[in-house]
Each structure stands twice: as structure tokens, then as C-alpha cells.
Amino acid sequence: MSLTIRQSLFIGYLGGIFLSLIIGATALYDRHLLTQGMEEAQELAGRIEASYTLDIAVERLLTSPSDYLITGDPEVREGFLHRKAEVEGALKRLREIAGRPGRNRVKEALSLLTELEREYQLLLGKVEAILSIKDPVNNTQGRQLMMEVKRIGKRMGQIMDEYRAFDRGELEKVMDHQRLILRRVDISIAVATFLLFLFALFYIIYLERSIRRPIEDLVQGVKGVHPGRWSRLSIRGVREFALLAEEFNRMIGKLEEAYSELERKVDERTRELKETNAKLERELNEVRRLQRLTEELAIRDGLTGLFNYRYFWQRLEQEVSRAKRFSHPLSVIMADIDHFKDYNDLHGHLKGDNLLKEIALFLKNSVRAIDVVARYGGEEFTIILVQTGKEDALKVAEKLRKGIEREDFPHQETQPGGRITMSFGVASYPVDATDPEGLVREADRALYRAKEEGRNRTIAA
């Protein structure tokens, strides 16, 4: 069945609108998916940040019993209450996030948080027991409780690592989904452009064939019509042919307008998608930057900038495993500032903190870049000497001891002997122990002997 020119023009107009609606709806839907993915990525980053906030709060809480056993200062108890409130607030926030509807694997996350809260209650009981000791300095019971506190703190850190593993997995899924959407957008743009071209081409071919059969002159005029070059016909003579040419020219004009409008919409949607993609990429880069910053803060001591207690244990386990695999030696140094409590009592905690910062900087700058210097707690520091045997480790420790003794520190004249000094204990793998806990235990015992024998000395296990 043949169609009139008016019917052909109406079909072409509807086809253009239909394709425009499809392209517009596809672009809006993809934009909605990209925005939704961006919000999900931000939510996941917030969850991970909340878990690191809890880690930092727990690390700060663990310093209270350690400081109390070292200094015996009652003000530590007041600081403990504040840090306890921070931990409990972070736990509450984490549970609220973990239990939100729609979160993947809610049961696993809540189970881990329940276990974490149970460990926290055990930790709280031990810490409160330490803070209730009337004479905490060099108290045997306090030291035993502190070892249990550190063990529980380590377990809490492991639980939080498992919890973060859930959210990291979800974040990777969101990122993969976003990349899939971006690929689909590129394909949609290419397909839409191709379909528009086919639609225009086939429509023009259809018009040429429909008119060429009855009117040869009209066919010759239609042959020059294609996108980008809209030729007009001028036929004189028979009134019907003139009307036909006039109707044809009117159809060409509308088609040109529809095609221009369609191209404008495609260009506009393409530009919007590119802007959305660029914005999403910038925000994802910011999320990655904040995540790296949060991870760095979680492994650093807030006062000295050295690695913290939890990171020390993680690295020690890794280095012991590496030493076993490659049959390399490994040494651990435990160091403690002599008479630090007297220094704190005489000059105040602010001066004491400044002294800790200066000594931490000296220790960090005095060892190799591959060695790990950490604040173990209070005025106690630890150093992991990679691929270093016992004899060399003793030389390093003695070098550090003499360097501290020669260094000028503020108010050192008020200390015994007029100098700031430190005591060092050294233990090595595999001579003294073959596991991380054993190395730390032997180095700590050697440090205790150095203290008992008069301080300012280096003792090997």
C-alpha cells in the first residue's frame, strides 16, 4: 500500500520523536544510576571511615591504663572517661550504619559488631581494674592486667579488619558497577548515533523511491537530499506537480528542523553525561584520598607520629613470617625512658609530651628506613631491626643509648646525672624466640633487667 507525502512526513516525524524519547530516557536513566552509585560509594566510604574512627578511639583508650601504670597520675582516670565515651559513641554509630536496611550481609556485620562489643566489655573491665589500683607504679598485678588489655585490644583490631573487609568488597562491587554503566553509556551513545543515521538515511531513500516512480524530475531532485544538505525542489507546470513539490519542500524543512533538534539533544545529553562522569571521577579520587589518609592515621601514634602499638604487632608478625621463609635473622629492641615519671611530675605533662616527641624523632632518624620504630605505650618504644642478628642489634641499641645520653634535651639538668637516658632490651630471632610474642617477651625481660641493674644500659636476652 502506497502512502501519501503527508502520511510519509507524519511517520518520519513520529520516528524522530520516538528516537528522541528513547535517547533522552536512556540518558536520564544512566545519569540516575551514576548518581545512585556515587551515593553508594560515599556511604561505603563513610562506613569505612567510621570503623577507622573506632580503631583510633580504642587506641587512645588503651593509652589510659598504660599511662596510669607508668605515672600513677589520678588525672588519667578523668581522661579515661572521656575516651570511653568516644569509643562507645563510635560503636553506636557503627552499629547504626551496619543495621541500615539494604546493606549487604547485615547479619555478618552485626555478628562481628556483637563480638566486638563483647571484647570491648572485657577490655573495659580490665582497664577499670587497672585504674582502681591504688599504687599502680611497678605493680605486678597491673602489668599482668595490662598484658591482657593489649591482647584484647589486638583481638578487637582483628575483628575490625574483618568488618572493613566486608565494606571494601562492597565498594569494589559498586566501582565495578559504575565502570559497567560508563561502558554502557558509551555504547548507548554510539548506537543512538548509528540509529539516527540509519533512520535519516532510510527515510530519505524511501522518499526518493516513492516519488521517482511517477515523476522522473522529482526523483532527480530527491537524489540530492541527505543529512547536512537539504535541497529544495522547484517544479513548474502542472498544478498537481507544483503542489507536490511544495508539500515535499515543506516536509524537507520540518525534517531538517527535527534532525537539528535531535542533534542538539544528543549533543546536550552527551555533554551532560561527560560532565557527570568527570564529576564522579573527581569525587571517587577524593574518596580514595580520604581513605588513604584515614588508613595512615589509623597506624600512627597521635603524639609522636611513630607507628602505633597495633601496627607494630602487624609488622612484627609479617617480619617473623618473612624471616622464617627466607632464613633471615630478625631483632627487636624494647626501650624505655629512665625516670620519666619524675620528669613528668616535675615539669608537667606538656613538657613530658615534648620530650617524647624529641626522643621519637631521634630514634626514627637513627635507624634505617626499612626498620620499624613504634611507640609501644607511655614512654616505652619498640624497634624492629629487619635482617639483623643479635650482635648487630646490640650495637644498634648501644649506639642509640649513647646518642640519647649525648643529646641535649630541655630540663635534662633536673634528671639523675644531669642527662636524659634510656634503657634498652634486645631479643633476636631465632636465638631467643621463634614467634612474635616470644620476641617481645624476651626483649621486655631484658629491658626489665636493664632497669633493675641501674638503668642507662643495654641488656640482651
KAHURA-V51801 format. One record per residue. N is the residue number from 0. PSI is psi as a letter, one per 40 degrees, with the letter a starting at -180 (NA if undefined). Layout:
# KAHURA-V51801
{{N/PSI} {N/PSI}}
This chain:
# KAHURA-V51801
{{0/h} {1/i} {2/i} {3/i} {4/d} {5/d} {6/d} {7/d} {8/d} {9/d} {10/d} {11/d} {12/d} {13/d} {14/d} {15/d} {16/d} {17/d} {18/d} {19/d} {20/d} {21/d} {22/d} {23/d} {24/d} {25/d} {26/d} {27/d} {28/d} {29/d} {30/d} {31/d} {32/d} {33/d} {34/d} {35/d} {36/d} {37/d} {38/d} {39/d} {40/d} {41/d} {42/d} {43/d} {44/d} {45/d} {46/d} {47/d} {48/d} {49/d} {50/d} {51/d} {52/d} {53/d} {54/d} {55/d} {56/d} {57/d} {58/d} {59/d} {60/d} {61/e} {62/d} {63/d} {64/d} {65/d} {66/d} {67/d} {68/d} {69/d} {70/d} {71/e} {72/h} {73/d} {74/e} {75/d} {76/d} {77/d} {78/d} {79/d} {80/d} {81/d} {82/d} {83/d} {84/d} {85/d} {86/d} {87/d} {88/d} {89/d} {90/d} {91/d} {92/d} {93/d} {94/d} {95/d} {96/d} {97/d} {98/e} {99/i} {100/i} {101/e} {102/h} {103/i} {104/f} {105/d} {106/d} {107/d} {108/d} {109/d} {110/d} {111/d} {112/d} {113/d} {114/d} {115/d} {116/d} {117/d} {118/d} {119/d} {120/d} {121/d} {122/d} {123/d} {124/d} {125/d} {126/d} {127/d} {128/d} {129/d} {130/e} {131/e} {132/h} {133/d} {134/g} {135/d} {136/h} {137/f} {138/h} {139/d} {140/d} {141/d} {142/d} {143/d} {144/d} {145/d} {146/d} {147/d} {148/d} {149/d} {150/d} {151/d} {152/d} {153/d} {154/d} {155/d} {156/d} {157/d} {158/d} {159/d} {160/d} {161/d} {162/d} {163/d} {164/d} {165/d} {166/d} {167/d} {168/d} {169/d} {170/d} {171/d} {172/d} {173/d} {174/d} {175/d} {176/d} {177/d} {178/d} {179/d} {180/d} {181/d} {182/d} {183/d} {184/d} {185/d} {186/d} {187/d} {188/d} {189/d} {190/d} {191/d} {192/d} {193/d} {194/d} {195/d} {196/d} {197/d} {198/d} {199/d} {200/d} {201/d} {202/d} {203/d} {204/d} {205/d} {206/d} {207/d} {208/d} {209/d} {210/d} {211/d} {212/d} {213/d} {214/h} {215/d} {216/d} {217/d} {218/d} {219/d} {220/d} {221/d} {222/d} {223/e} {224/h} {225/i} {226/h} {227/e} {228/g} {229/g} {230/i} {231/i} {232/i} {233/g} {234/h} {235/i} {236/b} {237/h} {238/d} {239/d} {240/d} {241/d} {242/d} {243/d} {244/d} {245/d} {246/d} {247/d} {248/d} {249/d} {250/d} {251/d} {252/d} {253/d} {254/d} {255/d} {256/d} {257/d} {258/d} {259/d} {260/d} {261/d} {262/d} {263/d} {264/d} {265/d} {266/d} {267/d} {268/d} {269/d} {270/d} {271/d} {272/d} {273/d} {274/d} {275/d} {276/d} {277/d} {278/d} {279/d} {280/d} {281/d} {282/d} {283/d} {284/d} {285/d} {286/d} {287/d} {288/d} {289/d} {290/d} {291/d} {292/d} {293/d} {294/d} {295/d} {296/d} {297/e} {298/e} {299/i} {300/h} {301/d} {302/d} {303/e} {304/e} {305/i} {306/i} {307/a} {308/d} {309/d} {310/d} {311/d} {312/d} {313/d} {314/d} {315/d} {316/d} {317/d} {318/d} {319/d} {320/d} {321/d} {322/d} {323/d} {324/d} {325/e} {326/f} {327/i} {328/i} {329/h} {330/i} {331/h} {332/h} {333/h} {334/i} {335/h} {336/h} {337/h} {338/f} {339/d} {340/d} {341/d} {342/d} {343/d} {344/d} {345/d} {346/e} {347/i} {348/d} {349/d} {350/d} {351/d} {352/d} {353/d} {354/d} {355/d} {356/d} {357/d} {358/d} {359/d} {360/d} {361/d} {362/d} {363/d} {364/e} {365/e} {366/i} {367/i} {368/d} {369/e} {370/i} {371/h} {372/h} {373/i} {374/h} {375/d} {376/h} {377/b} {378/f} {379/h} {380/i} {381/i} {382/h} {383/h} {384/h} {385/h} {386/f} {387/h} {388/i} {389/d} {390/d} {391/d} {392/d} {393/d} {394/d} {395/d} {396/d} {397/d} {398/d} {399/d} {400/d} {401/d} {402/d} {403/d} {404/d} {405/d} {406/i} {407/h} {408/i} {409/h} {410/f} {411/d} {412/e} {413/e} {414/i} {415/h} {416/e} {417/e} {418/i} {419/h} {420/i} {421/i} {422/i} {423/i} {424/h} {425/h} {426/i} {427/i} {428/h} {429/e} {430/d} {431/d} {432/i} {433/e} {434/i} {435/d} {436/d} {437/d} {438/d} {439/d} {440/d} {441/d} {442/d} {443/d} {444/d} {445/d} {446/d} {447/d} {448/d} {449/d} {450/d} {451/d} {452/e} {453/e} {454/i} {455/f} {456/i} {457/h} {458/h} {459/i} {460/NA}}
